[in-house]
Amino acid sequence: MKSEIISQEGNKQKIRATIDAQEFQKALNTVVGELSRKANIKGFRKGKVPRNVIEMYFGREGIYSEALEKVLPAAMSEIIEEYDLSLIGEPDVDLEGEVEEGKPVTAVFSFEVRPEVNLPDLSSIVVEKPLIEVTEAMVEAAIEQIRLRHSEMRPVADRSSREGDAVSVEYTTLLMEEGKENAPSSPQTTTIHLDPENLREELKKALTDKNVGDEESVEFTIEEEHPDPSLAGKTLRYTLKVKEILERILPELDETFIRKYSQERLDNLESFRQEVHERIEEQVGHDTRSATEANALAKLRESAELTVPETLVERQVTALKEEEAGQIKKQFNLSMEEYLEKNGIATETFEQSIRERAERTVRQTLILESLADERSIEVTEQDIDTEVKSLAEYLKSEPDRIRSLLFKDRERMTDFLHRIRMNKAIALLMSEVTIKEVPVGSSPEGSEAPAEDKPE
């Protein structure tokens, strides 16, 4: 077979291939032989049906088509290997001229390949790495969050409600629209925490300094950007009756609490504070690394030169939409259309957001793949073992079981290996970019307790 590139535009190439007459004849003979053995034609034994009878029953064009189905895929594979093509879509093929027995077959293959990526000098990328010192104030704030997480709410009857309490109320709602009042809702009971950060000021004021049995009415206009369009811009009136006042009781920071909290690992305040300090340092370190890595990837996306193929973007858009729709169905039992309408999100806004994410994802993947190719990054058996063990620990399973599941699913295994390779490319990137450490201010608000100790 002879081949030549006849056009190349961006990431699209057209390659003409000429298949030898002898190769096509060989395929024709194979097809005729197969049809002769399979055909059940009266008057002829299977395998002994003459060529002219085969053509009469199946048609010459049909026989030619089956022969082409044998030679064209082989020709395509040979071209892909010869020109070292990394395809991103299924190739198209067009025949040139008539297909005739005894003559060569000429076909033009149209390939869409991974685009060329011009990578910058990685050391020229300057990334700021925030340096955060874990302070005593951060430790104190984290300890308070732990105490809050383990606190209790107890009824009080000898005082009025105040900030930090929770108030059990019976309430009705009344929606007012253009001066007209709708019928009030049926009475309902709920508990409202008098939290200054998460509670409307009108409700906080109405329920602070109140006693059991007190009644209060409060109304406010709902914001225009409210997720529920049916409520946006309308006035809502609450009629509230205090049923119970609950006071938050924090546990004493003593040996008993520390032993219970640590499951007998710790027995004094000093060791407890040290563990909290170490956990904050670990979390800060993780967040800092993640932020620095995200910054480096963003700068790499900006500085690398490439044209992102629309084919890959469309494919990623479809995948993201399916993923979003699945999550919404699982979490809210709504279709995508119902969710967008309920939350007042324009379809065009959603589409644009998805497309931007898709383009960013595709661009980053192409860049990292190019970097991995340029630096000959390969996935080793040790890489697989390390990742399998990590995955097994996360899923609380056995490594052998994880490995078995992966090797049984080719698609899942391919994704698994690709993820490892991309992570190695990111690690290479982070080892070569120029990192500039920048001290930043820290405050109690900037830290949180370890995830398992966050208050609900």
C-alpha positions as CSV (number, residue, x, y, z in Angstrom):
1,M,0.0,0.0,0.0
2,K,1.2,3.5,-0.8
3,S,0.0,6.6,1.0
4,E,0.5,10.4,1.0
5,I,-0.8,13.4,3.0
6,I,-2.9,15.5,0.6
7,S,-4.0,18.1,3.0
8,Q,-3.4,19.3,6.6
9,E,-5.5,22.0,8.3
10,G,-5.1,22.5,12.0
11,N,-5.7,19.1,13.6
12,K,-7.4,17.6,10.5
13,Q,-5.5,15.6,8.0
14,K,-6.4,13.9,4.7
15,I,-4.3,11.0,3.6
16,R,-4.7,9.2,0.3
17,A,-4.0,5.4,0.3
18,T,-3.7,3.2,-2.8
19,I,-4.3,-0.5,-2.1
20,D,-2.6,-2.9,-4.5
21,A,-4.8,-4.7,-7.0
22,Q,-3.4,-8.0,-5.7
23,E,-4.4,-7.1,-2.1
24,F,-7.9,-6.2,-3.2
25,Q,-8.1,-9.4,-5.4
26,K,-7.1,-11.4,-2.4
27,A,-9.9,-9.9,-0.3
28,L,-12.4,-10.6,-3.1
29,N,-11.4,-14.2,-3.3
30,T,-11.8,-14.5,0.4
31,V,-15.3,-13.0,0.3
32,V,-16.3,-15.2,-2.6
33,G,-15.0,-18.3,-0.8
34,E,-16.9,-17.4,2.4
35,L,-20.2,-16.8,0.5
36,S,-19.8,-20.0,-1.4
37,R,-19.4,-22.0,1.8
38,K,-22.3,-20.3,3.5
39,A,-24.8,-19.9,0.5
40,N,-27.6,-22.4,0.4
41,I,-28.3,-22.4,-3.4
42,K,-30.5,-25.1,-4.9
43,G,-28.5,-27.3,-7.3
44,F,-25.1,-26.5,-5.8
45,R,-23.2,-28.0,-2.9
46,K,-21.9,-25.5,-0.2
47,G,-18.4,-24.5,-1.1
48,K,-18.9,-25.5,-4.8
49,V,-21.0,-22.5,-5.9
50,P,-19.4,-20.9,-9.0
51,R,-18.3,-17.2,-8.9
52,N,-20.9,-16.1,-11.5
53,V,-23.7,-17.7,-9.5
54,I,-22.5,-16.0,-6.3
55,E,-22.5,-12.6,-8.2
56,M,-26.0,-13.3,-9.5
57,Y,-27.3,-13.9,-5.9
58,F,-25.4,-11.3,-4.0
59,G,-24.6,-8.8,-6.6
60,R,-21.1,-7.6,-7.7
61,E,-21.4,-4.4,-5.7
62,G,-22.3,-6.3,-2.6
63,I,-19.2,-8.5,-3.0
64,Y,-17.0,-5.5,-3.6
65,S,-18.4,-3.8,-0.5
66,E,-17.6,-6.9,1.7
67,A,-14.1,-7.0,0.2
68,L,-13.6,-3.3,1.0
69,E,-14.6,-3.9,4.6
70,K,-11.7,-6.2,4.8
71,V,-9.0,-4.1,3.2
72,L,-10.0,-0.5,4.3
73,P,-9.7,-1.1,8.1
74,A,-6.3,-2.7,7.6
75,A,-5.2,0.2,5.5
76,M,-6.4,2.6,8.1
77,S,-4.5,0.9,10.9
78,E,-1.4,0.9,8.8
79,I,-1.7,4.6,8.1
80,I,-2.3,5.4,11.8
81,E,0.8,3.4,12.7
82,E,3.0,4.8,9.9
83,Y,2.1,8.5,10.6
84,D,1.9,8.0,14.4
85,L,-1.5,9.6,14.6
86,S,-3.3,10.2,17.9
87,L,-7.0,10.2,16.9
88,I,-9.7,12.0,18.7
89,G,-12.6,10.8,16.6
90,E,-13.7,8.1,14.1
91,P,-12.0,8.7,10.7
92,D,-14.1,9.2,7.5
93,V,-13.2,7.4,4.3
94,D,-14.1,8.3,0.7
95,L,-13.3,6.1,-2.3
96,E,-11.7,7.8,-5.4
97,G,-13.0,6.5,-8.7
98,E,-14.7,3.2,-9.5
99,V,-13.8,0.0,-7.7
100,E,-12.9,-2.6,-10.3
101,E,-11.5,-6.0,-10.0
102,G,-7.9,-6.2,-11.1
103,K,-7.2,-2.6,-10.4
104,P,-5.9,-0.8,-7.3
105,V,-8.3,0.8,-4.8
106,T,-7.8,4.4,-4.0
107,A,-9.3,5.9,-0.8
108,V,-9.0,9.2,1.1
109,F,-9.0,8.9,4.9
110,S,-10.0,12.0,6.9
111,F,-8.5,12.0,10.4
112,E,-9.0,14.4,13.3
113,V,-6.0,14.1,15.5
114,R,-4.8,15.5,18.8
115,P,-3.7,19.1,18.2
116,E,-0.2,20.3,18.4
117,V,0.6,21.9,21.8
118,N,3.4,24.5,22.2
119,L,4.4,24.2,25.8
120,P,6.2,27.1,27.7
121,D,9.4,26.7,29.6
122,L,7.9,25.4,32.9
123,S,10.5,27.3,35.0
124,S,9.1,30.6,33.5
125,I,5.8,30.0,35.2
126,V,5.8,31.8,38.5
127,V,3.3,30.6,41.1
128,E,2.6,32.2,44.4
129,K,2.4,29.8,47.4
130,P,0.7,31.2,50.4
131,L,2.5,30.7,53.7
132,I,0.1,30.5,56.6
133,E,1.3,30.2,60.2
134,V,-0.9,28.2,62.5
135,T,-1.5,30.6,65.4
136,E,-2.9,30.1,68.9
137,A,-6.0,32.0,67.9
138,M,-6.6,29.4,65.1
139,V,-6.2,26.6,67.6
140,E,-8.6,28.2,70.0
141,A,-11.1,28.8,67.3
142,A,-10.9,25.1,66.2
143,I,-11.3,23.9,69.8
144,E,-14.4,26.0,70.2
145,Q,-15.8,24.4,67.0
146,I,-15.1,21.0,68.5
147,R,-16.9,22.0,71.7
148,L,-19.8,23.3,69.6
149,R,-19.9,20.0,67.7
150,H,-20.3,18.1,71.0
151,S,-22.6,20.6,72.7
152,E,-26.2,20.0,73.9
153,M,-29.3,22.1,73.7
154,R,-31.2,22.3,77.0
155,P,-34.5,24.1,77.8
156,V,-34.4,27.2,79.9
157,A,-37.4,28.8,81.6
158,D,-36.0,31.5,83.9
159,R,-34.9,34.1,81.3
160,S,-35.6,35.6,77.9
161,S,-34.0,34.3,74.6
162,R,-30.6,35.7,73.6
163,E,-28.1,35.3,70.8
164,G,-26.7,31.8,70.7
165,D,-29.9,30.2,71.8
166,A,-32.3,28.2,69.8
167,V,-36.0,29.0,69.9
168,S,-38.8,26.4,69.2
169,V,-41.6,28.3,67.5
170,E,-45.1,27.6,66.1
171,Y,-45.5,29.7,63.0
172,T,-47.7,30.5,60.0
173,T,-46.7,32.2,56.8
174,L,-48.7,34.7,54.7
175,L,-47.6,35.6,51.2
176,M,-48.6,39.1,50.1
177,E,-48.6,40.0,46.4
178,E,-49.4,43.5,45.1
179,G,-51.2,44.4,48.3
180,K,-53.3,41.3,48.2
181,E,-53.0,38.7,51.0
182,N,-53.2,35.0,50.3
183,A,-54.6,32.6,52.9
184,P,-52.1,31.9,55.7
185,S,-50.5,28.5,55.9
186,S,-51.4,25.9,58.5
187,P,-49.4,26.2,61.7
188,Q,-46.1,24.5,61.8
189,T,-43.4,24.0,64.4
190,T,-39.7,24.5,63.9
191,T,-36.5,25.3,65.8
192,I,-34.6,28.4,64.8
193,H,-31.1,29.0,66.0
194,L,-30.4,32.7,66.8
195,D,-27.1,32.6,64.8
196,P,-26.2,36.2,63.7
197,E,-24.4,34.9,60.6
198,N,-27.1,32.6,59.2
199,L,-30.3,34.2,60.2
200,R,-32.2,37.1,58.7
201,E,-31.9,40.2,60.8
202,E,-35.7,40.6,60.9
203,L,-36.2,37.2,62.4
204,K,-33.3,37.5,64.8
205,K,-34.7,40.8,66.2
206,A,-38.2,39.3,66.4
207,L,-37.1,36.3,68.4
208,T,-34.4,37.8,70.7
209,D,-35.3,38.9,74.2
210,K,-38.6,36.9,74.1
211,N,-40.2,34.6,76.7
212,V,-42.1,31.4,76.3
213,G,-45.6,32.2,75.1
214,D,-44.7,35.5,73.5
215,E,-46.0,36.2,70.0
216,E,-44.5,38.2,67.3
217,S,-45.1,39.1,63.7
218,V,-42.4,40.0,61.2
219,E,-42.5,40.6,57.5
220,F,-39.9,41.2,54.8
221,T,-39.6,41.4,51.0
222,I,-37.9,38.4,49.4
223,E,-34.9,39.2,47.2
224,E,-35.4,39.4,43.5
225,E,-32.6,36.8,43.0
226,H,-34.3,34.3,45.3
227,P,-33.9,30.7,43.8
228,D,-37.7,30.2,43.7
229,P,-39.1,32.6,41.1
230,S,-42.6,32.3,42.5
231,L,-41.4,34.0,45.7
232,A,-38.9,36.5,44.3
233,G,-39.9,40.1,45.0
234,K,-42.9,39.3,47.1
235,T,-43.6,40.1,50.8
236,L,-43.7,37.3,53.3
237,R,-45.2,37.7,56.8
238,Y,-44.4,35.3,59.6
239,T,-46.6,35.0,62.7
240,L,-44.5,33.4,65.5
241,K,-45.3,32.0,68.9
242,V,-42.4,31.0,71.2
243,K,-42.9,27.5,72.5
244,E,-39.5,26.8,74.1
245,I,-36.1,28.4,74.6
246,L,-33.1,26.2,74.3
247,E,-29.7,27.1,75.6
248,R,-26.5,25.7,74.1
249,I,-24.4,24.0,76.8
250,L,-20.7,23.5,75.8
251,P,-18.8,20.6,77.4
252,E,-16.1,21.5,79.9
253,L,-12.7,21.3,78.4
254,D,-11.5,18.8,81.0
255,E,-9.9,15.4,81.1
256,T,-13.2,13.6,80.9
257,F,-14.2,15.4,77.7
258,I,-10.7,15.0,76.1
259,R,-10.7,11.2,76.8
260,K,-14.2,10.8,75.4
261,Y,-13.4,12.9,72.3
262,S,-10.1,11.2,71.6
263,Q,-11.4,7.7,72.4
264,E,-8.9,7.3,75.2
265,R,-5.9,8.3,73.0
266,L,-5.4,11.6,74.9
267,D,-5.7,12.4,78.6
268,N,-4.7,16.1,79.1
269,L,-5.3,19.5,77.6
270,E,-1.7,19.9,76.4
271,S,-1.8,16.8,74.2
272,F,-5.3,17.7,73.0
273,R,-4.2,21.2,71.9
274,Q,-1.1,19.7,70.2
275,E,-3.2,17.3,68.2
276,V,-5.6,20.1,67.1
277,H,-2.5,22.2,66.1
278,E,-1.1,19.3,64.0
279,R,-4.5,18.7,62.3
280,I,-4.8,22.4,61.4
281,E,-1.2,22.4,60.0
282,E,-2.1,19.3,58.0
283,Q,-5.2,20.9,56.6
284,V,-3.5,24.2,55.9
285,G,-0.7,22.3,54.1
286,H,-3.2,20.4,52.0
287,D,-5.2,23.5,51.1
288,T,-2.0,25.4,50.3
289,R,-0.7,22.6,48.0
290,S,-4.1,22.4,46.3
291,A,-4.3,26.2,45.8
292,T,-0.7,26.3,44.5
293,E,-1.3,23.4,42.1
294,A,-4.6,25.0,40.8
295,N,-2.7,28.3,40.3
296,A,0.1,26.5,38.3
297,L,-2.4,24.7,36.1
298,A,-4.3,27.9,35.4
299,K,-1.1,29.6,34.3
300,L,0.0,26.6,32.2
301,R,-3.4,26.7,30.5
302,E,-2.9,30.4,29.8
303,S,0.6,30.2,28.5
304,A,0.4,27.0,26.4
305,E,-0.5,27.5,22.7
306,L,-3.0,25.2,21.1
307,T,-6.4,25.2,19.3
308,V,-8.9,23.2,21.3
309,P,-10.9,20.9,18.9
310,E,-14.6,21.5,19.0
311,T,-15.1,17.7,18.7
312,L,-13.6,17.2,22.1
313,V,-15.4,20.1,23.7
314,E,-18.8,18.8,22.5
315,R,-18.0,15.4,23.8
316,Q,-17.0,16.9,27.2
317,V,-20.2,19.1,27.2
318,T,-22.3,15.9,26.8
319,A,-20.4,14.1,29.6
320,L,-20.8,17.1,32.0
321,K,-24.5,17.4,31.2
322,E,-25.1,13.8,31.9
323,E,-23.1,14.0,35.1
324,E,-25.0,17.1,36.3
325,A,-28.4,15.6,35.4
326,G,-27.5,12.4,37.3
327,Q,-26.5,14.3,40.4
328,I,-29.6,16.5,40.3
329,K,-31.9,13.5,39.8
330,K,-30.3,11.7,42.7
331,Q,-30.2,14.7,45.1
332,F,-33.5,16.5,44.3
333,N,-35.4,14.0,42.1
334,L,-35.8,16.6,39.4
335,S,-35.0,16.7,35.7
336,M,-32.4,19.2,34.6
337,E,-35.2,21.4,33.1
338,E,-37.2,21.3,36.3
339,Y,-34.1,22.2,38.4
340,L,-33.2,25.1,36.2
341,E,-36.7,26.5,36.2
342,K,-37.2,26.0,40.0
343,N,-33.9,27.9,40.7
344,G,-34.5,30.6,38.1
345,I,-31.4,29.7,36.1
346,A,-31.7,30.6,32.4
347,T,-30.9,27.7,30.1
348,E,-28.5,29.9,28.2
349,T,-26.5,30.7,31.4
350,F,-26.3,27.0,32.2
351,E,-25.2,26.1,28.7
352,Q,-22.5,28.7,28.7
353,S,-21.2,27.6,32.1
354,I,-21.0,24.0,31.0
355,R,-19.3,24.9,27.8
356,E,-16.7,27.0,29.6
357,R,-16.0,24.1,32.0
358,A,-15.7,21.7,29.2
359,E,-13.3,23.9,27.2
360,R,-11.1,24.4,30.3
361,T,-11.1,20.6,31.0
362,V,-10.2,19.7,27.5
363,R,-7.5,22.3,27.2
364,Q,-5.9,21.2,30.4
365,T,-6.0,17.5,29.5
366,L,-4.5,18.1,26.1
367,I,-1.7,20.2,27.6
368,L,-0.9,17.6,30.3
369,E,-1.0,14.8,27.7
370,S,1.5,16.7,25.6
371,L,3.7,17.3,28.6
372,A,3.6,13.6,29.5
373,D,4.5,12.7,25.9
374,E,7.3,15.2,25.7
375,R,8.8,14.0,29.0
376,S,8.1,10.3,28.2
377,I,6.0,9.8,31.3
378,E,4.9,6.2,31.7
379,V,2.7,4.4,34.3
380,T,4.8,1.8,36.1
381,E,3.6,-1.3,38.0
382,Q,4.7,0.5,41.2
383,D,2.5,3.5,40.3
384,I,-0.4,1.1,39.9
385,D,0.3,-0.6,43.2
386,T,0.5,2.7,45.0
387,E,-2.7,4.0,43.5
388,V,-4.6,0.7,44.2
389,K,-3.5,0.7,47.8
390,S,-4.6,4.3,48.2
391,L,-8.0,3.5,46.6
392,A,-8.4,0.4,48.7
393,E,-7.8,2.4,51.9
394,Y,-10.3,5.1,50.8
395,L,-13.0,2.5,50.0
396,K,-12.1,0.3,53.0
397,S,-11.5,-2.6,50.7
398,E,-8.8,-5.1,49.9
399,P,-6.2,-4.1,47.2
400,D,-6.6,-7.4,45.4
401,R,-10.3,-6.8,45.1
402,I,-9.8,-3.3,43.7
403,R,-7.2,-4.6,41.2
404,S,-9.5,-7.4,40.1
405,L,-12.4,-5.0,39.5
406,L,-10.2,-2.7,37.5
407,F,-8.8,-5.4,35.3
408,K,-12.3,-6.7,34.5
409,D,-13.5,-3.4,33.1
410,R,-11.3,-2.2,30.3
411,E,-12.8,1.3,30.2
412,R,-12.4,1.8,33.9
413,M,-8.8,0.5,33.8
414,T,-8.0,2.9,30.9
415,D,-9.4,5.9,32.9
416,F,-7.5,4.7,36.0
417,L,-4.2,4.6,34.1
418,H,-4.8,7.9,32.4
419,R,-5.5,9.5,35.8
420,I,-2.2,8.2,37.2
421,R,-0.4,9.5,34.1
422,M,-2.0,12.9,34.4
423,N,-1.2,13.1,38.1
424,K,2.5,12.3,37.3
425,A,2.4,15.1,34.7
426,I,1.1,17.5,37.3
427,A,3.8,16.4,39.8
428,L,6.4,17.1,37.1
429,L,4.9,20.5,36.5
430,M,5.0,21.4,40.2
431,S,8.7,20.3,40.4
432,E,9.7,22.7,37.7
433,V,7.6,25.8,38.0
434,T,9.0,28.7,40.0
435,I,7.3,28.9,43.3
436,K,7.2,32.2,45.2
437,E,6.3,31.9,48.8
438,V,4.1,34.7,50.0
439,P,3.3,35.1,53.8
440,V,-0.4,35.8,54.3
441,G,-2.3,37.0,57.4
442,S,-4.1,34.4,59.3
443,S,-7.1,34.7,61.6
444,P,-9.4,32.4,63.5
445,E,-12.0,32.7,60.8
446,G,-9.5,31.3,58.3
447,S,-9.3,28.0,60.0
448,E,-11.7,25.1,60.7
449,A,-11.7,22.1,62.9
450,P,-10.9,18.8,61.2
451,A,-13.7,17.6,58.9
452,E,-15.1,15.0,61.4
453,D,-15.4,17.6,64.1
454,K,-17.2,20.4,62.1
455,P,-20.5,21.3,63.7
456,E,-23.5,20.5,61.6
